């Protein structure tokens, strides 16, 4: 962090402290861990949730989003496929190792249930704020996501030394 301006260091310290405080309030616990499901583990529900959000993903992309290595991801998808929640599609041209995965109708239903829990959890987290405060928070988070998606060489993304 030595190259960051002192102003940015102060902001980073505030952000870190906010993350610590949010964690103390339970804001970072995985809402998918709370879903009672007879057949699915939280990681399996997380995979369904990501597939619901993204639609059609390469297995490697799903593994990246979930922070998993490929062998465990393959086993997770094997189980979801056994339960008829996902289907895998192998690449037809060139590299047949390129595998895409998508939800089945049954998988969509399970993912919708998981997403309902996530939305309920987010609603509980936002409820203590007033409407204008919620809007301002979301506007700021949207700008943050936009800034993070810019190429690193973008002039708006550089910090002063």
Secondary structure, 3 states (H helix, E strand, C coil): CCCCCHHHHHHHHHHHHHHHHHHHCCCCCCHHHHCCCCCCCHHHHHHHHHHHHHCEEEHHHHHHHHCCCHHHHHHHHHHHHHCCCEEEEECCCCCCCCEEEEECHHHHHHHHHHHHHHHHHHHHHHHCCCHHHHHHHHHHHHHHHHHHHCCCCCHHHCCCC
